[in-house]
Amino acid sequence: MNGHFPDAFSQLGLILARKNMSVLALQRKLQAAGAAVNVKSLYRLVAEAPLQKIDLRIAAAICNAFGIALGDLICFAKPVARLNRLDAKAQARLDALMSKNNEGQLTAPERREFVALANQAHRISMENARTLLAERRRAGRHIAVRKKTAFPKHAKIAA
């Protein structure tokens, strides 16, 4: 090794976004489980900057609270959001049921199946939206957003 250590990154921000949970809600969850954790420590784990140090007792409490492994919480590459999808079979079935629904030809069992698949697709869409929002916020801190140029209200048009 050349003396350069790889950067470690916390995935806690993405985990919380997927669970639709705030840092304060996580702190309450950890306290209920018997782990007294300073909220500042949790906010440091949500930051996108490389980790300088980590308290393994806090990491263990988080992993236990979410039922995840340490490798799911900490990684040595900058996190990249992964979006979820319905599997191909479920998507094909949903498409077929949507067509039948549009034609008004769903039976009662098909309607229940349609509602269940539509709800599953909605949950996946909401999770993806939270993930994308977390990624957008992360990128917004590092990439300058170009503002739209506004035209004067009374711009003269050349004839």
N, C-alpha and C positions, 0 to 999 in steps of 0.2 A: 504494500500500500504506500502511496506517495505522501502520507502525512495529512491528507485532506479527508476529513470525516464527512459522510453524507449528512444532509439536513434531514431532520425528522419533522413530520407534519402531523398535526392532530386532525382527525376526521370528525371531531365532536360537532362542529357546526353543521355538517351534512347529516349526521345522525339525528341531531335535534330537529333539523328541517324536515326530515322524513317522518319523524314522530310527531311533527307539529307541536313541539314542546319548546318552551323558553328556558333560558339559563336558570331563572328563579324557580321555575317548576321542577327542573332537575335538582336544584339544591334542596327543595322540599322533599323530593322523592328520596334523595340520599339520606337526609336527616331522618326520615321515617324508617329507613333501613338501618339506622344506627351509626351512620357515617357523618360526622360533623365536618363539613367542607366549607372553607371560606369562598364566598361567591367570586372574589377577585381571581382565585385560582381557576375557577370554572371559566370565567371570561377570558383568561389567558389561553385556555385550551380551545376556545372558540375562535380566537384570532387566526388569521391566515398566515401569519409570519412563521418562519421555522421555529421550532421549540428550542429554547435555551437549556431548559431542564424540566424534569417532570417528577412529581411525587408519585411513586408507584402505589402508595396506599390510596390516593385519589383515583388513579387510573384503575386500580382493582375494584374500587367501589362503583365506578361508572360501568365497567365491564360487567360486574355482577348485576347492576340495576337493569341493564339492557340485554343481558344474556349473550354477550359478544366476547370474542377473544381480544387479547391485547393488540394483535395484528390488525384487527378491524378498527381499533381506535387510533393507533399510531402507525404511520407508514413512512418510508424513506424516499418517497417520490411525491411531488406536489399532487394533491388530490385532483382527480378528474371526475366530474359527475357522470354517473351512469343512469340512463333513463330506462324505465321498465316498459314492457309491452305485454299485451295478451299473447299467449302462444298462438301459433298459426291455426291450429284446430279450433280453438275458442273464437278467434277472430272470424274465421270462415262461418262458423255457426251463428255468431252475432250478425254478420252481414246477411245471411239467409233469413234469419228471424226478422231483421229490420225490413227486408223486402216484403216479407209476408205481412208484417205489421202495417206497412204503408198501403198494402192492398186490402187491409181489413180482414185477413184470413187466418189470424192466429187462433189456435185452440186454447183452452184454459191452461193446460200443462205447458204449452209453448209460450204463453204469456208469462207464466212464472219463471220459466227458463230465460226468457228475454229480459225480464226485469233483473234477475240475478246477474246475468252477463253484463247488462248495461250498468248496474251498480258497481261491478268489479272494474269495468272500463273507466268509470267515473273516479273510483278510488285511485286507480293507477294514474289517471290524468292529474288529479290533485297532488299526488305525491311527486310526479314529474314537475309540476308547476312550482312546488316548494323547492325542489332540487335546483331547478333553473334559476329561481329567484336568489337562492343562496349563492349560486355560481355568478350571477350577475352582480350581486353585492360584492363578492370577492374580486371580480374583475374591475368593478368600478373604483375600487381603492387603488388599483395599480395602473389603470388605463384612463387617460383623460378622455372625457366624453366631448365630442365636437358639438357645439351648439349650432342650431339651425340659424341661417342668416335670415333676418326678417326684411321684407321689402317695405319701403315707406308706404304709408297708407295712400298717399296721393302721388304715386309715381306717374310721371308723364310717359306716355307711349309714343315712341317716334313714329311718324307717319311716313 
